[in-house]
Amino acid sequence: GSYTAKLYAAGPRRMAQKVGEEGVEVALAATGGTDEEMLSESADLLYHLVLLLKSRGLSLAQVTAELAARHRGR
């Protein structure tokens, strides 16, 4: 009955929708919010992104590995 369980049960489309919503909230906080709002919205974005990644069998570690590979120039 947790929020996470309900969102996961709703499927990837709903999770992706939440990622989009939270991304907009991060952008708004970045341009007119406080540091605390920016941190809070960023945490929400990361939470929803990690859940979406998990639904696809992916991880945040894989995302950071991709960033590292880009930094090395592959």
Legacy VTK file of the C-alpha trace (Angstrom):
# vtk DataFile Version 3.0
C-alpha trace
ASCII
DATASET POLYDATA
POINTS 74 float
0.000 0.000 0.000
2.995 2.350 -0.104
3.336 5.156 -2.616
6.275 3.338 -4.177
4.304 0.106 -4.581
1.338 1.947 -6.098
3.526 3.881 -8.523
5.443 0.759 -9.515
2.139 -1.067 -10.096
0.908 1.810 -12.269
3.715 1.037 -14.697
6.470 2.798 -16.607
4.204 5.310 -18.326
3.058 6.773 -14.997
6.597 6.708 -13.625
7.857 8.530 -16.728
5.095 11.089 -16.303
6.237 11.705 -12.729
9.857 12.112 -13.901
8.662 14.776 -16.333
6.624 16.573 -13.679
9.477 16.534 -11.203
11.918 17.750 -13.869
9.736 20.798 -14.432
9.571 21.398 -10.683
13.378 21.234 -10.463
13.667 23.766 -13.279
11.205 26.100 -11.569
12.998 25.772 -8.237
16.318 26.462 -9.949
15.070 29.700 -11.435
12.969 31.088 -8.606
13.098 28.893 -5.556
15.243 28.601 -2.494
18.132 26.189 -2.105
15.908 24.046 0.120
13.246 23.861 -2.614
15.894 22.991 -5.168
17.185 20.154 -2.980
13.699 18.868 -2.213
12.594 18.845 -5.842
15.892 17.270 -6.920
15.353 14.485 -4.389
11.856 13.911 -5.786
13.240 13.793 -9.325
15.961 11.304 -8.425
13.485 9.109 -6.531
11.144 8.878 -9.511
14.026 8.400 -11.960
15.501 5.549 -9.914
12.097 3.886 -9.748
11.678 4.231 -13.516
15.158 2.833 -14.131
14.378 -0.123 -11.857
11.206 -0.831 -13.809
13.402 -1.247 -16.897
15.949 -3.427 -15.102
18.463 -0.569 -15.022
20.229 1.215 -12.172
21.564 4.580 -11.182
25.007 2.960 -11.116
24.647 2.276 -14.836
23.766 5.919 -15.420
26.855 7.066 -13.520
28.957 4.574 -15.508
27.584 6.104 -18.713
28.555 9.567 -17.481
32.031 8.324 -16.588
32.425 6.782 -20.036
31.431 10.074 -21.646
33.959 11.909 -19.490
36.705 9.512 -20.600
35.666 10.044 -24.200
34.713 6.379 -24.449
LINES 1 75
74 0 1 2 3 4 5 6 7 8 9 10 11 12 13 14 15 16 17 18 19 20 21 22 23 24 25 26 27 28 29 30 31 32 33 34 35 36 37 38 39 40 41 42 43 44 45 46 47 48 49 50 51 52 53 54 55 56 57 58 59 60 61 62 63 64 65 66 67 68 69 70 71 72 73
